[in-house]
Amino acid sequence: MPRFPAASPACRPAVTLGLVLALAWLGVAWAAPAVAAEAPDVQAIMRRIDRLWRGDTSHAVMTMVVRTRHYERNMTMEAWSRGKDESLVQIEAPVKDRGVATLKVGQNIWNYFPKINRVTKVPPSMMMGSWMGSHFTNDDLVKESSYEEDYTYELTFHGRREGRAVYEVTLTPRPEAAVVWGKVTMEVTQDALMPLEFRYFDEDGRLVRRMTFDDPRRFGDRTVPARLVMRPEDKPEESTTVIYEELTFDVKLPPDLFSLRSLRQGR
């Protein structure tokens, strides 16, 4: 499969999970502001989180490990994105799943299964269904929500937890926002505004799942957590871990990459 070269530093414009996957799951690079411990700029925190994984375009190589009560599944994936509306994810390993791919264009998702040479569109009724047996949903792939724009937010904790200075921000969806969560809480470091944990609650206030972030790595001109772990609250022994092996922003992509033809034929 051909790889697409990263743009040279001179060509990059000044620099958001987009599973989501982005899946969420990938803005412009944005340096963490100097946030005073006494008076954090909560809007700046939201802007930082929104833009952390996003670029005009992106290319990533990831490993995904899905652990459930019944099985463990390991996958290597390659992914491309353009803005918030277009993304393509293809499984490279294991061999039995090679070529299985997911295309997102706007609010639409298609899956391709090479063994039967079939493209299927994910219906609205399946948007909260599992993506490839993981703990991420199809909705995680297509949601285009912006934490800054789609939620109201307030600082609900400011201090030290487990020996680390953190901010906790609680987000409540705006009435007009098309989001599925009743509330989201975010915990980020005070020094670099690096995400540590997101907690997702349903409309009744019940904690449904949590995603933790660690292993910050330098990818090009920005540092992002390279390891993300999603855990369902009702099955704490289960998890889906995503590890970014490669991550490049503002790469040149073929104009027809995000198409059904490309989905079938591969890159």
Secondary structure, DSSP 8 states (H G I E B T S, - for coil): -----B--GGG---------BTTB------------SSS--HHHHHHHHHHSS--SEEEEEEEEEEE-SS-EEEEEEEEEEETTTEEEEEEEESGGGTT-EEEEETTEEEEEETTTTEEEE--GGGTTSBSTTSSSBHHHHH----HHHHEEEEEEEEEEETTEEEEEEEEEE-TT---S-SEEEEEEETTT--EEEEEEE-TTS-EEEEEEEEEEEEETTEEEEEEEEEEETT-TT-EEEEEEEEEEESB---TTSSSHHHHHH--
